[in-house]
Structure formats: structure tokens, C-alpha cells
């Protein structure tokens, strides 16, 4: 699919995928062995990173996608910038075996 241009006040600010509404801005797979207490065996876990800057808030479609993804074991991070991502990522890597990553913040600004 071709990227769709995003503009604010007539100025091009970026692009979004032409895919399904609600899919995070950045998606990937994290090796299970990097995450203590998350899953078992070989393979990976879906990671979605939603970037919200300024006064941006999660849309209903994003909240719904994030909740459904987390129900099946995905990790969803909602971040304001790269520093926020690193903070959440480092927290995720330091989880105790008894904890489950539920990092969806539906109040992201």
C-alpha cells in the first residue's frame, strides 16, 4: 500500500500507512528471550509503538486495536518521544517473571 500524506494547517507533517485504522505507528517483533516473564519457548512477541506528540490523543480505533492485541499477548507502548520510548522499553526489559506488560496508556497526551 502507498503511504498517505498527513498535514496540519496545510503543512506536510508525515505519512501514515494505508492499512487498517488503529494499527500502531511502529510495529515489530521482540525475541521472547529478551523479555523476562513474557511468553515461553522460541519465537517472538508482537510489539506496537504508538507515538503521540503535543496534544494528540488515542483515537477509538487505536484503543480498540491496542486492547485486542494485548488480549492475545502483544506489547503496546504509547510514547511521547524517543526518550519516553527508551524509558518504557527499559522498564519492559526489567520486568520480574511474575509481571505482565500492560503498558497501554489511554490517557496519552
Rosetta blueprint (number, residue, H / E / L):
1 X L
2 X L
3 X L
4 X E
5 X E
6 X E
7 X E
8 X E
9 X L
10 X L
11 X E
12 X E
13 X E
14 X E
15 X E
16 X E
17 X L
18 X L
19 X L
20 X L
21 X L
22 X L
23 X L
24 X L
25 X L
26 X E
27 X E
28 X E
29 X E
30 X E
31 X E
32 X H
33 X H
34 X H
35 X L
36 X L
37 X L
38 X L
39 X L
40 X L
41 X L
42 X L
43 X L
44 X E
45 X E
46 X E
47 X E
48 X E
49 X E
50 X E
51 X E
52 X L
53 X L
54 X L
55 X L
56 X L
57 X L
58 X L
59 X L
60 X H
61 X H
62 X H
63 X H
64 X H
65 X H
66 X H
67 X H
68 X H
69 X H
70 X H
71 X H
72 X L
73 X L
74 X L
75 X E
76 X E
77 X E
78 X E
79 X E
80 X L
81 X L
82 X H
83 X H
84 X H
85 X H
86 X H
87 X H
88 X H
89 X H
90 X H
91 X H
92 X H
93 X H
94 X L
95 X L
96 X L
97 X L
98 X L
99 X L
100 X L
101 X L
102 X L
103 X L
104 X L
105 X L
106 X L
107 X L
108 X L
109 X L
